[in-house]
Amino acid sequence: MKNDTTTVLERLHALAHWLGSPQHDFSILAEGNVSAAIGDRTTFWLKASGCMMGTMRQDQFVLMDTARSLAILDHETLTDTEIKDLLRGARVNSDDPLHPSVEAALHAVCLTDGGANVVGHTHPTPWLSILSSERAEEAIAGRIFPDEIVVCGPAVCFVPYVDPGPPLAKACREAIAAYKAEWGAPPKVLLLRNHGLFALGKDADEVERITAMSVKVARALLGTYALGGPRFLTPENVARIHTRPDEHFRQKMLETR
């Protein structure tokens, strides 16, 4: 019988291939990464640095210690060499030849502070078009259609550009805390300026749903600017969709598919 660690890894591998599929245009080459918590969250699987999600093998994941990954954030300043050493020191197996993604600490934050079981990080072209623009903050200032709220939550969690690695992980931890204080729950989506998208899900299926819906939102937003810009739903509209019993039922139905 398969143990939890093996089962989680198999599904994470399938998620990586789905997110890296050329037909989706979510990630190309070695862009992006994925992670999944195991059991009591003391460890998690993480894509190894330099691997292509669309074609990576199952043995190209690194098993990480959650506490040691988070401890990287306790350091005020780090050189690139020190970051590399701390990342390798956070591996469960010190003999593992693979190097963890530089975003290991950020994934640990999403799997703890962010309440996720599985995380998918991608660089979709539609979102990069928006997040790299002068009007990025304007474009993501509201919600534009009901299913966006149902799948991706009442608002995005936006993070200004920060150097990838520990500095970005710290910024995301602060952004997640602020989001939770405002909305009473962790975000489903992190949008990183000039960088990309993080989808935080209960499982790999939810990460797929969040990513697909969020990218649809980006495409729709780009389309609105051809006709004068987005007309956001009102806060009352958003609150209504976010709390409607029938929409909660739809969320549950999506979880069973």
Long-range contacts (C-beta under 8 A, 24 or more apart in sequence): 4-38, 4-39, 5-38, 5-39, 5-43, 5-45, 5-63, 8-36, 8-37, 8-38, 8-45, 9-36, 9-45, 9-58, 9-61, 10-58, 11-36, 11-118, 11-203, 11-204, 12-36, 12-45, 12-61, 12-118, 12-204, 13-56, 13-58, 13-61, 14-204, 15-118, 15-120, 15-204, 15-207, 15-208, 16-47, 16-53, 16-54, 16-56, 17-53, 17-54, 17-55, 17-56, 18-208, 19-53, 19-54, 19-120, 19-122, 19-207, 19-208, 19-211, 20-52, 20-53, 20-54, 20-55, 20-56, 21-54, 22-54, 24-124, 24-212, 24-215, 25-124, 25-125, 26-122, 26-123, 26-124, 26-211, 26-215, 27-53, 27-54, 27-122, 27-123, 27-124, 28-54, 28-123, 31-122, 31-123, 31-196, 32-120, 32-121, 32-122, 32-123, 32-196, 33-101, 33-103, 33-107, 33-121, 34-118, 34-119, 34-120, 34-121, 34-207, 35-64, 35-107, 35-110, 35-111, 35-118, 35-119, 36-117, 36-118, 36-119, 36-204, 37-66, 37-111, 37-116, 37-117, 37-118, 38-63, 41-66, 41-111, 41-112, 42-66, 42-67, 43-92, 44-69, 44-107, 44-108, 44-111, 46-100, 46-101, 46-104, 46-107, 47-101, 48-98, 48-99, 48-100, 48-101, 49-98, 49-99, 49-100, 49-101, 49-102, 50-99, 60-98, 61-98, 62-91, 62-96, 62-98, 62-99, 62-100, 62-101, 63-91, 63-92, 63-93, 63-96, 64-90, 64-91, 64-92, 64-100, 64-104, 64-107, 64-108, 65-90, 65-91, 65-92, 66-108, 66-111, 66-112, 69-104, 69-105, 69-107, 69-108, 70-105, 70-108, 70-109, 70-112, 72-104, 72-105, 72-166, 72-169, 73-105, 73-109, 73-166, 73-169, 73-170, 73-173, 75-166, 78-166, 83-165, 83-166, 102-164, 102-165, 103-164, 103-165, 103-168, 103-169, 105-165, 105-166, 105-169, 106-168, 106-169, 106-172, 106-198, 108-169, 109-169, 109-172, 109-173, 109-176, 110-172, 110-176, 110-190, 110-198, 110-200, 113-173, 113-176, 113-177, 113-180, 113-186, 114-176, 114-186, 114-187, 114-200, 115-185, 115-186, 115-200, 116-186, 116-200, 116-201, 116-202, 117-201, 117-202, 117-203, 118-201, 118-202, 118-203, 118-204, 118-206, 118-207, 119-198, 119-199, 119-200, 119-201, 119-207, 120-198, 120-199, 120-201, 120-204, 120-207, 120-208, 120-210, 120-211, 121-196, 121-197, 121-198, 121-199, 122-196, 122-197, 122-199, 122-211, 123-195, 123-196, 123-197, 124-196, 124-197, 124-211, 124-214, 124-215, 124-218, 126-215, 126-218, 126-219, 126-221, 126-222, 127-191, 127-196, 127-197, 127-214, 127-215, 127-218, 128-194, 128-196, 129-218, 129-222, 130-218, 130-221, 130-222, 131-191, 131-192, 131-193, 131-194, 131-195, 131-196, 132-193, 132-194, 136-193, 138-229, 139-221, 139-225, 139-230, 140-191, 140-221, 141-232, 142-230, 142-232, 142-233, 142-238, 143-232, 143-233, 143-237, 143-238, 144-217, 144-220, 144-221, 144-224, 144-230, 144-231, 144-232, 144-233, 145-217, 145-220, 145-233, 146-233, 146-241, 146-247, 147-213, 148-213, 148-214, 148-217, 149-233, 149-238, 149-241, 149-242, 149-247, 150-241, 150-247, 150-250, 150-251, 151-188, 151-209, 151-210, 151-213, 151-214, 151-251, 151-254, 152-188, 152-189, 152-210, 152-213, 152-214, 152-217, 153-183, 153-185, 153-187, 153-188, 153-189, 153-242, 154-183, 154-238, 154-239, 154-242, 155-179, 155-182, 155-183, 155-187, 155-238, 156-187, 156-189, 156-190, 156-191, 157-187, 157-189, 157-190, 157-191, 158-190, 158-191, 158-193, 159-190, 159-191, 159-192, 159-193, 160-193, 161-192, 161-193, 161-194, 161-195, 162-192, 164-195, 168-192, 168-195, 172-198, 189-214, 202-255, 205-255, 205-257, 206-255, 209-254
